[in-house]
Amino acid sequence: MRPKFNQYVGKNVRPSPTTVMRVIAKSNGETIQIHGAEAVRRLGLSTQMQMLPTFYTSGSTRELKIGNAVVRLQHVSRDRLQHAGTNVGLALTALHYVGKEGLSTQVASTVVNALSSEELSKLRACIMPEWMRMALSLATQKVE
């Protein structure tokens, strides 16, 4: 970790643990996506916050200790990493996290409304379970 000068603090500061984790993952050729709990929070479907920053990865499950902080990487299938780092990936991750039992029309509508029409087209083209595809179709019909 190479500290960089921060104009607001007026001294050199270390990069955040998340930044370091992303650099490590990139150097290992891994795909990284935010965890489903964070995805539903960002979409306004939950107010819960993660105590331990957790990310999905194409690499192995592990915890990285960076200074005094810990970042957890959890291995998931490639299907859950589609469009990682984009709004489409965020929506897909949130839908997987909510699951079949928690996916109501209201939740699906919130996800659909958070995406542009281009992003929604990309989401529809993703590999996903049929229950998820049906919920998105119903939510899209209500919006239109």
C-alpha positions as CSV (number, residue, x, y, z in Angstrom):
1,M,0.0,0.0,0.0
2,R,1.4,3.3,-1.0
3,P,0.0,6.3,1.0
4,K,-1.2,9.3,-1.1
5,F,-1.5,12.9,0.0
6,N,-5.1,13.8,0.9
7,Q,-5.8,17.6,0.5
8,Y,-8.7,17.4,3.0
9,V,-6.7,15.8,5.8
10,G,-3.4,17.5,4.9
11,K,-1.3,14.4,5.1
12,N,-0.6,11.1,3.5
13,V,-3.3,8.5,4.0
14,R,-3.5,4.8,3.1
15,P,-6.0,3.6,0.5
16,S,-9.2,2.1,1.8
17,P,-9.3,-1.7,2.4
18,T,-11.9,-1.9,-0.4
19,T,-9.5,-0.2,-2.8
20,V,-6.7,-2.6,-1.9
21,M,-9.0,-5.6,-2.2
22,R,-10.0,-4.5,-5.7
23,V,-6.4,-4.1,-6.8
24,I,-5.5,-7.6,-5.4
25,A,-8.5,-9.1,-7.2
26,K,-7.7,-7.4,-10.5
27,S,-4.1,-8.6,-10.3
28,N,-5.4,-12.2,-9.7
29,G,-7.7,-11.9,-12.7
30,E,-10.8,-12.2,-10.5
31,T,-14.2,-10.7,-11.1
32,I,-15.6,-8.8,-8.1
33,Q,-19.2,-7.8,-7.3
34,I,-20.8,-6.2,-4.3
35,H,-22.7,-8.5,-1.9
36,G,-26.4,-8.9,-2.2
37,A,-27.0,-7.2,1.2
38,E,-25.3,-4.1,0.0
39,A,-27.1,-4.2,-3.4
40,V,-30.5,-4.2,-1.8
41,R,-29.4,-1.3,0.5
42,R,-28.3,0.7,-2.5
43,L,-31.6,0.1,-4.2
44,G,-33.5,1.3,-1.2
45,L,-35.0,-2.1,-0.4
46,S,-33.3,-2.3,3.0
47,T,-31.6,-0.1,5.5
48,Q,-29.4,-2.8,6.9
49,M,-25.6,-2.2,6.6
50,Q,-22.9,-4.9,6.5
51,M,-20.6,-5.0,9.6
52,L,-17.9,-6.7,7.6
53,P,-17.4,-5.5,4.0
54,T,-18.2,-8.6,1.8
55,F,-17.9,-9.0,-1.9
56,Y,-18.7,-11.8,-4.3
57,T,-15.7,-13.1,-6.3
58,S,-14.9,-15.6,-9.0
59,G,-11.8,-16.5,-6.9
60,S,-11.6,-18.5,-3.7
61,T,-13.5,-17.6,-0.6
62,R,-11.2,-15.8,1.9
63,E,-10.7,-12.9,4.2
64,L,-8.1,-10.2,3.5
65,K,-6.7,-8.4,6.4
66,I,-5.6,-4.9,5.4
67,G,-4.1,-3.0,8.4
68,N,-6.7,-3.4,11.1
69,A,-9.6,-3.9,8.6
70,V,-10.9,-7.1,7.2
71,V,-12.6,-7.6,3.8
72,R,-14.4,-10.9,3.0
73,L,-14.5,-12.4,-0.5
74,Q,-17.1,-15.0,-1.1
75,H,-16.9,-17.3,-4.1
76,V,-20.0,-17.5,-6.2
77,S,-20.9,-18.9,-9.7
78,R,-20.3,-16.9,-12.8
79,D,-24.0,-16.5,-13.2
80,R,-24.1,-14.2,-10.2
81,L,-21.1,-12.1,-11.5
82,Q,-22.7,-11.0,-14.8
83,H,-22.2,-7.3,-15.5
84,A,-20.2,-6.9,-12.3
85,G,-19.6,-3.3,-11.3
86,T,-22.6,-2.0,-13.2
87,N,-26.2,-1.1,-12.4
88,V,-27.3,-4.3,-14.2
89,G,-25.0,-6.4,-12.0
90,L,-26.3,-4.5,-8.9
91,A,-29.9,-5.3,-9.9
92,L,-29.1,-9.0,-10.6
93,T,-27.2,-9.4,-7.3
94,A,-30.1,-7.8,-5.4
95,L,-32.6,-10.1,-7.0
96,H,-30.6,-13.2,-6.2
97,Y,-30.1,-12.0,-2.6
98,V,-33.9,-11.4,-2.1
99,G,-34.6,-14.8,-3.5
100,K,-37.7,-16.5,-4.8
101,E,-39.6,-16.1,-1.5
102,G,-38.8,-12.5,-1.0
103,L,-39.3,-11.3,-4.6
104,S,-42.6,-9.4,-4.6
105,T,-43.9,-7.3,-7.5
106,Q,-43.0,-4.2,-5.4
107,V,-39.4,-5.3,-5.1
108,A,-39.2,-6.2,-8.8
109,S,-40.7,-2.8,-9.7
110,T,-38.2,-1.0,-7.5
111,V,-35.4,-2.8,-9.3
112,V,-36.9,-2.1,-12.8
113,N,-37.4,1.6,-11.9
114,A,-33.7,1.9,-10.9
115,L,-32.6,1.0,-14.4
116,S,-32.6,2.8,-17.7
117,S,-34.3,1.1,-20.6
118,E,-30.9,0.0,-22.0
119,E,-29.8,-1.4,-18.7
120,L,-33.2,-3.2,-18.4
121,S,-32.6,-4.8,-21.8
122,K,-29.2,-6.0,-20.6
123,L,-30.7,-7.4,-17.4
124,R,-33.3,-9.4,-19.4
125,A,-30.5,-10.9,-21.5
126,C,-28.8,-12.2,-18.4
127,I,-28.8,-15.9,-17.4
128,M,-31.3,-16.1,-14.5
129,P,-33.8,-18.5,-12.9
130,E,-37.3,-18.5,-14.5
131,W,-38.9,-17.2,-11.3
132,M,-36.8,-14.1,-11.5
133,R,-37.5,-13.6,-15.2
134,M,-41.3,-13.9,-14.6
135,A,-41.1,-11.3,-11.7
136,L,-39.2,-8.9,-14.0
137,S,-41.7,-9.4,-16.8
138,L,-44.7,-8.6,-14.5
139,A,-42.9,-5.6,-13.0
140,T,-42.1,-4.3,-16.5
141,Q,-45.7,-4.6,-17.6
142,K,-46.8,-2.5,-14.7
143,V,-44.3,0.2,-15.5
144,E,-45.3,0.4,-19.1
